[in-house]
Amino acid sequence: MTTLVHSLRFKWIGNPLPEHCIVAFWHSQMIGGWWVSRENALALVSKSKDGEYLNKILAKWGYKTVRGSSSVSGKEALTEAIEKIRSGVVMRLVITPDVPRGTRESFKRVVFIAAKKFNL
């Protein structure tokens, strides 16, 4: 996967990501989103079998991860993620706000809940 990412070309437009932020992108844009957001970041990753594959890749890219989803331990995972950011373990939360199956590119509440907790 890392070889694939190194073959891609990214052009960042606009200001760099702030230190403290929530980065959200759709499942259909995951490779680029995860790669450009990886510095000092924590990823919220599903407990599914696919999530396990993603978890291993993100760990190689330097991410801290918390496992949970809307259907399995999501509230607990978000609470753990918020604690890690507040304690300074990481600076940003990276998440895909839509579901991999079902309604694509439709926001789940988790991004809004996290933003409220961080006062963003």
Helices and strands as residue ranges (DSSP letters): H 2-7, E 21-24, G 27-29, H 30-36, E 41-45, H 49-60, E 64-67, H 74-86, E 92-95, H 110-118
